[in-house]
Amino acid sequence: MALDNKKIIVIGDRDGIPGQAIEECLKGTTAEVVFSSTECFV
């Protein structure tokens, strides 16, 4: 996969896909999540 062995910054959206959900999708890879946040974009 293109994300294997990469460092990832996850920024989720409160009204869309939260950061924790994106992190769960990355668990099958060897990507390292170095920062994860769920923000509210208004």
N, C-alpha and C positions, 0 to 999 in steps of 0.2 A: 504494500500500500504506500501511497505517496507521503503519508504522515509518519511512517515508521522512523524511529530514532530522531524525531524532531521535538523541539520545545514549543509548546502551544500556549497562547493567551486566549481565554474564552470570555467573550462578553455576550451575555444573554439579554433578552428583553423581557420585562415583567409581563407585558401583554402578549408576548409571542412565545418564544422558546427560552425557558430559563437556562442559565449557565450550568446548573447541575445536570439537566437532561443532556446537554451537549457533552459534558464530561462522561456520562454513562455510555454514550455512543463511542467514545474514544478508548474505552477499557479493553477492547479487543486488539488494540494496536500497542506498539512499544513507545508511542508518543508520551511525552512528559508534560503534564499540565502545570505550568509554573505560576499561573494566575487565573482565577475564575471569579466572575462577578455577574450579578443580575442587576441591570440598570433599568430605570424608567425614562424612556425617551419621549419627551412631550414637544 
